[in-house]
Amino acid sequence: MKEIVNQLYETKVKVHDLTPQALHYARSRANPYELVGRSIFVNRSAVKMANLDALCQFLDRARERCANGEFRFVDLCSGPGGFTEYILWRTKQMGLQAKGWGMTLKGEQDFALEKMDPAIDVPNRFQPFYGADQTGDVYRTANIKAFVDLVEAGSQTEGVDLVTCDGGFNVTGDEWNQEDHSRQILLCQVLIGLSVLREHGDFLFKVFDLYTPFMVELVYILYRMFEKIAIVKPFTSRPANSERYIVCRSLRAKPNAQVLQHLFGVNDKFNELKGDDAAKPIISSHATQQPGFLPREEKIKNGLTEVVHIVDPEIVMKEKGLIGPIKSQNMRLTMWQKEALEELYKYANDKARPEYDQEGIRRRCLQEWKLPIPQASRRPPPDTPYGRDRNNDGRYQSSAHNNRFSPYSRNGGNDRGRNGDGDRNRDRDRRQDDPYRHGHRDHGQAQAHRRY
Ligand SMILES: C[S@@+](CC[C@H](N)C(=O)[O-])C[C@H]1O[C@@H](n2cnc3c(N)ncnc32)[C@H](O)[C@@H]1O
C-alpha cells in the first residue's frame, strides 16, 4: 500500500507539471465516460444521480415502501439541484408522489430550479431552504435546527425516505488536503441526515479520501446506524479524482438525542476553532474559493488547531468488519486513481493514442440508466494546438464537454496538487503512517467503475 501511495503522489506530480493545454486535451480523451454529459437535466450531477440510482435502486425501493404514500427526500449541499431534478423527474415517470427539501449555499452554486423542466412541477414538489440566517450554510447550528424543524413539520415527524449529500467546495491551492478541509461539511451533512431520516431510510453521502481517523470515525457512525453500507465510485465520477460515495441502506433506528447532541458538540468545536470566521457569512461555492481559505499547513502554522476525532479511535479500530473493507477500498481506489492519472499523462504526450468510442459509451450509459439520449452535437475541439490537429483529423466531441466541472480546475479534486513539494512530501508521509491504509477486502459495487 505504501508503495502505491508513493506512486500515486509521483504520478500527481507528473500530471501537475503538464501544460494547461496538454492537460485540457488529455482530460477530454482519457476518461471513457467524459462525454456522458447531462442528458436533459441542468447538470451532470443529475446523470450521476441516475447512475447511482441504477446501481443502488433508491427509487425502486421507495416505490415498494410508498405504495400508497408519498416519497420524501432531502437533498443537502445540493445547488444547482441536479440530484433533485433527477429524483423529481424519475418519480414523475414512476407515478410516485414526491416531496423534497434542500439546503445549499446561496451564491454562484445556488439552486437553479427555474431552469428545470416545468413538467416535473418543481415549485409544488420541492422546497429550497436557506436556514435561520438565509445563507444556506450547513455549518451553522441555527440553520441546521431550522432545517430539521421544517422537514419534521413537513413529514409529520416521520422523517424522509432518502437523504442525499453532495457537499464540496473549491480547495484550489491545497488540493492535497481536500479530505481535511472537508471534515466539517461532511460532519454537518451526517448530522442533518441522521436528524431527518426515517427508520429504514437510505443515505447517499459524497466523500473524498478515507485516509484520516476523522473520516473513518464518521463512516463508523454510519456503519453502526445502518443495516448495510458500501463505498461506490460510479462511472460518472471522474476516475482521476478522490471523490466516492458512501451508500447507506436502511437506517436501523432513529438516533437518540445523545448521539445528535454529540455531533452538534463536534460541530460547535469546529465553529469555535474558526473563531470570528464562524460568524461571518460565507459566500463560497463549488466554483469560487471561500474568502479567507488557507492551506492546511498554513492554518497550522498560524496556530489554528483542528478537530481530529469524533469517537474514540480505539473502539473504531476494533471494528474489523469496517476497518478491513475501508483499507481494501483505499488500496483499490488509490490504484485506480493512479492508473487514471497515468492515462491522462499518456494522452497528453501521445496524440496518436487510440480514442475511446465516447459517443457509443454515452449512448450505452444513458440507455442503461433509462435516461433520454439527446443528439450529440458537434462542437469545436479544444482551443489548443492539440485540438486543432484533432480537428484536421476530423474527430469531434459532443457539446456535453462544455458543461463539465473539471476535477482539475473548478472543484479542485485533490488529484492535482498545486502546493510545493515540501507540503506534498509531508502530506504523503502523514498519510503513509495512517493506520487505516492497509488491508484487503472486496466491494463489488465499486467495480462498476471499470466495466468498459
Ligand atoms: C458538487 S456541488 C452539488 C451538486 C448538486 N448535487 C447537484 O446535483 O447539482 C456542491 C455544493 O455544495 C455546496 N456547499 C459548499 N459548502 C456549503 C456549506 N457550507 N453549506 C451548504 N452548502 C455548501 C456548494 O455551494 C455546492 O452547491
The ligand as an SDF file (V2000), in Angstrom:
LIG
                    3D

 27 29  0  0  0  0  0  0  0  0999 V2000
  -20.9090   19.3660   -6.1390 C   0  0  0  0  0  0  0  0  0  0  0  0
  -21.9640   20.7010   -5.7510 S   0  0  0  0  0  0  0  0  0  0  0  0
  -23.5030   19.8730   -5.5650 C   0  0  0  0  0  0  0  0  0  0  0  0
  -24.1340   19.4890   -6.8660 C   0  0  0  0  0  0  0  0  0  0  0  0
  -25.5540   19.0040   -6.6810 C   0  0  0  0  0  0  0  0  0  0  0  0
  -25.6010   17.6950   -6.0670 N   0  0  0  0  0  0  0  0  0  0  0  0
  -26.3590   18.9500   -7.9400 C   0  0  0  0  0  0  0  0  0  0  0  0
  -26.9100   17.8980   -8.1950 O   0  0  0  0  0  0  0  0  0  0  0  0
  -26.4530   19.9530   -8.6550 O   0  0  0  0  0  0  0  0  0  0  0  0
  -21.5110   21.0630   -4.0900 C   0  0  0  0  0  0  0  0  0  0  0  0
  -22.4330   22.0370   -3.4030 C   0  0  0  0  0  0  0  0  0  0  0  0
  -22.0730   22.1580   -2.0230 O   0  0  0  0  0  0  0  0  0  0  0  0
  -22.4050   23.4940   -1.6580 C   0  0  0  0  0  0  0  0  0  0  0  0
  -21.7680   23.8930   -0.3810 N   0  0  0  0  0  0  0  0  0  0  0  0
  -20.4560   24.0890   -0.1340 C   0  0  0  0  0  0  0  0  0  0  0  0
  -20.2790   24.4890    1.1540 N   0  0  0  0  0  0  0  0  0  0  0  0
  -21.5120   24.5410    1.7270 C   0  0  0  0  0  0  0  0  0  0  0  0
  -21.9890   24.8960    3.0060 C   0  0  0  0  0  0  0  0  0  0  0  0
  -21.1490   25.2720    3.9800 N   0  0  0  0  0  0  0  0  0  0  0  0
  -23.3120   24.8540    3.2550 N   0  0  0  0  0  0  0  0  0  0  0  0
  -24.1740   24.4930    2.2680 C   0  0  0  0  0  0  0  0  0  0  0  0
  -23.7820   24.1360    1.0240 N   0  0  0  0  0  0  0  0  0  0  0  0
  -22.4720   24.1640    0.7390 C   0  0  0  0  0  0  0  0  0  0  0  0
  -21.8660   24.2870   -2.8410 C   0  0  0  0  0  0  0  0  0  0  0  0
  -22.3290   25.6200   -2.8230 O   0  0  0  0  0  0  0  0  0  0  0  0
  -22.4060   23.4380   -3.9900 C   0  0  0  0  0  0  0  0  0  0  0  0
  -23.6970   23.8390   -4.3100 O   0  0  0  0  0  0  0  0  0  0  0  0
  1  2  1  0
  2  3  1  0
  2 10  1  0
  3  4  1  0
  4  5  1  0
  5  6  1  0
  5  7  1  0
  7  8  2  0
  7  9  1  0
 10 11  1  0
 11 12  1  0
 11 26  1  0
 12 13  1  0
 13 14  1  0
 13 24  1  0
 14 15  1  0
 14 23  1  0
 15 16  2  0
 16 17  1  0
 17 18  1  0
 17 23  2  0
 18 19  1  0
 18 20  2  0
 20 21  1  0
 21 22  2  0
 22 23  1  0
 24 25  1  0
 24 26  1  0
 26 27  1  0
M  CHG  2   2   1   9  -1
M  END
$$$$
